[in-house]
Amino acid sequence: MSIEFDKSLETGNELIDTEHKELIARVNKLTDACAAGKEKNIAVQTLDFLMDYTEYHFRDEEKLQEENGYPLLESHKVQHGRFVRAVEELKEMLEEEEGPSDAFVAAVKKNVVDWLLNHIQVWDKQVAQFIREK
């Protein structure tokens, strides 16, 4: 379930791409923490680790959009907010369980892995293109 940063995820913006590599590394740590036999506290710590970097990255990305007059900034912020809420819900779900369950792993795939891939390939590539063409 891990993500490999490849050409399909490159936006062409050095700041965004560098931060996406770190974000993906943290998502991959989360998916590793969901492997069978892992303890609940490892997954909780990894979710916190992911959230810390997500907040940093989203702040940088939104600042870059604001500085460049990106017209879809508010819509982009809404997308970021959805991701933050999804991760918070995952943490709540995990706290109610003994450890990463099959349902939790499926939710991580849908709400973290799939969301991130789609967001980078659609939303973030649009931002990078807008900045290049500006």
Residue frames relative to the residue before (quaternion, step in Angstrom):
aa qw qx qy qz dx dy dz
M 1.0000 0.0000 0.0000 0.0000 0.00 0.00 0.00
S 0.4952 0.6716 -0.4402 0.3316 3.61 1.19 -0.01
I 0.4126 -0.6974 0.5442 0.2174 3.51 -1.32 0.53
E 0.1800 -0.7508 0.6233 0.1239 3.55 -1.05 0.76
F 0.3541 -0.7171 0.5568 0.2244 3.58 -0.78 1.03
D 0.1160 0.7895 -0.5895 0.1258 3.55 -0.54 1.23
K 0.7920 -0.3212 0.2203 0.4701 3.59 -1.30 -0.12
S 0.6349 0.5564 -0.3398 0.4146 3.60 1.01 -0.74
L 0.7170 0.4224 -0.2447 0.4977 3.59 1.21 -0.41
E 0.5041 0.6431 -0.4316 0.3821 3.59 1.25 -0.07
T 0.2518 -0.7673 0.5731 0.1391 3.54 -0.99 0.91
G 0.4722 -0.6575 0.4540 0.3723 3.57 1.16 -0.55
N 0.6252 0.4660 -0.3461 0.5217 3.58 1.30 0.01
E 0.4595 -0.7357 0.4261 0.2570 3.57 -0.52 1.21
L 0.6545 0.5112 -0.3183 0.4571 3.60 0.90 -0.88
I 0.6862 0.4817 -0.2871 0.4634 3.56 0.78 -1.02
D 0.6826 0.4949 -0.2992 0.4468 3.60 0.84 -0.95
T 0.6418 0.5206 -0.3275 0.4580 3.60 0.96 -0.83
E 0.6931 0.4624 -0.2791 0.4773 3.56 0.90 -0.90
H 0.6099 0.5388 -0.3600 0.4562 3.60 1.07 -0.62
K 0.6115 0.5475 -0.3577 0.4453 3.61 1.01 -0.73
E 0.6720 0.4770 -0.2949 0.4837 3.59 0.95 -0.86
L 0.6339 0.5291 -0.3283 0.4587 3.59 0.97 -0.83
I 0.6592 0.4991 -0.2994 0.4762 3.58 0.95 -0.87
A 0.6158 0.5356 -0.3502 0.4596 3.61 1.00 -0.74
R 0.6778 0.4812 -0.2930 0.4724 3.58 1.00 -0.79
V 0.6094 0.5220 -0.3499 0.4835 3.59 1.07 -0.67
N 0.6491 0.5174 -0.3182 0.4579 3.58 0.96 -0.84
K 0.6180 0.5216 -0.3460 0.4757 3.61 1.06 -0.67
L 0.6293 0.5224 -0.3343 0.4684 3.57 1.05 -0.74
T 0.6766 0.4776 -0.3151 0.4635 3.60 0.82 -0.88
D 0.6153 0.5264 -0.3455 0.4743 3.61 1.10 -0.64
A 0.6579 0.5193 -0.3028 0.4536 3.58 1.03 -0.83
C 0.6454 0.5180 -0.3127 0.4663 3.58 1.25 -0.35
A 0.4358 0.7092 -0.4595 0.3097 3.58 1.26 -0.05
A 0.6620 -0.5213 0.3679 0.3932 3.52 -1.18 0.59
G 0.8047 0.2984 -0.2254 0.4610 3.53 -1.03 0.83
K 0.5344 0.6170 -0.4187 0.3980 3.60 1.22 -0.09
E 0.4794 -0.6787 0.4804 0.2806 3.54 -1.09 0.69
K 0.6483 -0.5431 0.3896 0.3646 3.51 -1.23 0.63
N 0.6784 0.5162 -0.3135 0.4184 3.60 0.84 -0.95
I 0.5987 0.5485 -0.3637 0.4565 3.61 1.11 -0.56
A 0.6679 0.4868 -0.2978 0.4777 3.59 0.93 -0.87
V 0.6360 0.5208 -0.3293 0.4646 3.62 1.00 -0.78
Q 0.6589 0.5012 -0.3033 0.4719 3.58 0.90 -0.91
T 0.6644 0.5027 -0.3021 0.4633 3.57 0.98 -0.82
L 0.6135 0.5241 -0.3451 0.4795 3.60 1.06 -0.66
D 0.6386 0.5143 -0.3189 0.4754 3.60 0.99 -0.81
F 0.6339 0.5399 -0.2997 0.4658 3.56 1.01 -0.93
L 0.6562 0.4976 -0.2922 0.4863 3.58 0.99 -0.88
M 0.6687 0.5141 -0.3054 0.4419 3.58 0.87 -0.94
D 0.6184 0.5506 -0.3492 0.4387 3.59 0.96 -0.82
Y 0.7192 0.4326 -0.2624 0.4762 3.56 0.81 -0.95
T 0.5927 0.5737 -0.3622 0.4340 3.59 1.06 -0.69
E 0.6565 0.5065 -0.3105 0.4648 3.58 0.92 -0.90
Y 0.6391 0.5227 -0.3082 0.4726 3.58 0.99 -0.86
H 0.6921 0.4844 -0.2767 0.4580 3.57 0.82 -1.02
F 0.6696 0.4942 -0.3147 0.4565 3.60 0.82 -0.92
R 0.6222 0.5354 -0.3388 0.4598 3.59 1.02 -0.77
D 0.6643 0.4972 -0.2970 0.4726 3.61 0.92 -0.91
E 0.6734 0.5079 -0.2946 0.4492 3.55 0.88 -0.96
E 0.6759 0.4829 -0.2923 0.4738 3.59 0.94 -0.86
K 0.6159 0.5315 -0.3408 0.4713 3.59 1.08 -0.69
L 0.6378 0.5248 -0.3143 0.4680 3.58 0.97 -0.85
Q 0.6549 0.5033 -0.3054 0.4738 3.58 0.97 -0.84
E 0.6546 0.5144 -0.3099 0.4592 3.57 0.95 -0.89
E 0.6640 0.5188 -0.2970 0.4492 3.59 0.91 -0.93
N 0.7464 0.3876 -0.2040 0.5011 3.57 1.13 -0.64
G 0.4759 -0.7083 0.4169 0.3131 3.59 1.26 0.19
Y 0.1851 0.8107 -0.5328 0.1569 3.56 1.06 0.76
P 0.4072 -0.7729 0.4320 0.2240 3.61 -0.54 1.13
L 0.7202 0.4183 -0.2564 0.4905 3.64 1.14 -0.40
L 0.2198 0.8195 -0.5043 0.1605 3.58 1.21 0.47
E 0.6855 0.4886 -0.3081 0.4432 3.60 0.77 -0.93
S 0.6400 0.5065 -0.3233 0.4789 3.60 1.01 -0.76
H 0.6341 0.5305 -0.3192 0.4632 3.55 1.06 -0.79
K 0.6302 0.5290 -0.3235 0.4673 3.58 1.04 -0.81
V 0.6140 0.5411 -0.3412 0.4624 3.59 1.04 -0.76
Q 0.6389 0.5212 -0.3203 0.4664 3.58 0.97 -0.87
H 0.6529 0.5076 -0.3108 0.4684 3.57 0.92 -0.90
G 0.6413 0.5352 -0.3189 0.4479 3.58 0.98 -0.84
R 0.6272 0.5361 -0.3332 0.4562 3.58 1.03 -0.74
F 0.6513 0.5112 -0.3149 0.4640 3.56 1.00 -0.83
V 0.6408 0.5259 -0.3214 0.4577 3.58 0.93 -0.90
R 0.6640 0.4922 -0.3037 0.4739 3.60 0.91 -0.89
A 0.6399 0.5280 -0.3333 0.4479 3.60 0.95 -0.80
V 0.6660 0.4840 -0.3080 0.4767 3.60 0.95 -0.82
E 0.6218 0.5262 -0.3408 0.4694 3.61 1.03 -0.72
E 0.6505 0.5059 -0.3095 0.4745 3.59 1.01 -0.80
L 0.6172 0.5323 -0.3447 0.4657 3.58 1.06 -0.70
K 0.6449 0.5150 -0.3275 0.4601 3.57 0.97 -0.83
E 0.6401 0.5115 -0.3228 0.4737 3.60 0.96 -0.83
M 0.6405 0.5285 -0.3162 0.4588 3.57 0.97 -0.90
L 0.6824 0.4940 -0.2864 0.4563 3.56 0.90 -0.93
E 0.6401 0.5394 -0.3274 0.4383 3.58 1.00 -0.79
E 0.6726 0.4894 -0.2889 0.4739 3.59 1.16 -0.54
E 0.6930 0.4556 -0.2604 0.4943 3.59 1.25 -0.25
E 0.6130 -0.5464 0.4294 0.3758 3.55 -1.33 0.22
G 0.7569 -0.1609 0.1520 0.6149 3.54 1.17 -0.65
P 0.7394 -0.3973 0.2746 0.4692 3.57 -1.25 -0.03
S 0.1800 -0.7919 0.5795 0.0677 3.58 -0.51 1.25
D 0.6871 -0.4414 0.3580 0.4525 3.57 -1.29 0.06
A 0.6395 0.5222 -0.3239 0.4620 3.59 1.02 -0.79
F 0.6385 0.5185 -0.3226 0.4684 3.58 1.02 -0.80
V 0.6536 0.5121 -0.3113 0.4622 3.59 0.90 -0.91
A 0.6462 0.5071 -0.3165 0.4744 3.61 0.99 -0.82
A 0.6530 0.5040 -0.3136 0.4704 3.59 1.02 -0.78
V 0.6139 0.5277 -0.3465 0.4739 3.61 1.05 -0.70
K 0.6495 0.5125 -0.3287 0.4554 3.58 0.89 -0.87
K 0.7174 0.4502 -0.2612 0.4630 3.59 0.81 -0.97
N 0.8064 0.3580 -0.1555 0.4443 3.57 0.70 -1.12
V 0.7305 0.3382 -0.2368 0.5441 3.58 1.21 -0.20
V 0.7517 0.4047 -0.2365 0.4638 3.59 0.48 -1.19
D 0.7289 0.4219 -0.2575 0.4737 3.60 0.62 -1.09
W 0.6279 0.5370 -0.3385 0.4504 3.59 0.98 -0.82
L 0.6832 0.5015 -0.2955 0.4409 3.58 0.81 -1.00
L 0.6467 0.5171 -0.3224 0.4586 3.58 0.91 -0.87
N 0.6726 0.4849 -0.2921 0.4767 3.58 0.88 -0.93
H 0.6602 0.5257 -0.3152 0.4342 3.58 0.88 -0.93
I 0.6680 0.4854 -0.3040 0.4751 3.58 0.90 -0.89
Q 0.7282 0.4694 -0.2601 0.4262 3.57 0.74 -1.06
V 0.7439 0.3507 -0.2156 0.5265 3.61 1.11 -0.54
W 0.7891 0.3748 -0.1947 0.4460 3.56 0.33 -1.28
D 0.7422 0.4304 -0.2493 0.4491 3.58 0.72 -1.05
K 0.6094 0.5316 -0.3596 0.4655 3.58 1.08 -0.58
Q 0.6133 0.5376 -0.3482 0.4621 3.61 1.08 -0.66
V 0.6331 0.5258 -0.3269 0.4646 3.58 0.99 -0.83
A 0.6797 0.4934 -0.2948 0.4557 3.59 0.79 -1.01
Q 0.6460 0.5097 -0.3240 0.4669 3.59 0.97 -0.79
F 0.6316 0.5293 -0.3319 0.4590 3.59 0.94 -0.86
I 0.6755 0.4896 -0.2980 0.4638 3.60 0.87 -0.90
R 0.6378 0.5293 -0.3236 0.4564 3.61 0.98 -0.79
E 0.7415 0.4307 -0.2204 0.4649 3.56 0.93 -0.96
K 0.4983 0.6894 -0.4073 0.3324 3.55 1.26 -0.24
